[in-house]
Amino acid sequence: MAIRTVRAAFCRTAKANSLAKHLKALGIVPSGCSFQMVALGPFFPEQETLRRHRRCRDQIAAVEARVAERLKARGFAVLGNTTTRKTCAPKLLRLADDFVAERFPKRRKT
């Protein structure tokens, strides 16, 4: 897995730029930001039916919520809605826990 530091470049006319919207809501100027992108997955192959896709999507929602929960517990700010009632296999939750533990050390409280 590669971790890259990226300089934020936002288009003023982009209709669906949710990262910029979240930053602006917090009073942060998006063009003045840099951030690291990390990825966990893929977990499932491409699904051939919408029904199968939705089952996989729902499990990934649970993994995303778990990663957000673990990041917050380590002192990181998490943007966006990261709650869900969806569930997934315990194995996937362990992957999420290990991912956060290995890459994000606990931050000191200030």
Sequence and secondary structure as in RCSB ss.txt:
>XXXX:A:sequence
MAIRTVRAAFCRTAKANSLAKHLKALGIVPSGCSFQMVALGPFFPEQETLRRHRRCRDQIAAVEARVAERLKARG
FAVLGNTTTRKTCAPKLLRLADDFVAERFPKRRKT
>XXXX:A:secstr
   EEEE    TT TT HHHHHHHHTT  GGG EEEE      S   SSHHHHHHHHHHHHHHHHHHHHHHHHTT
    S    S    HHHHHHHHHHHHHH       
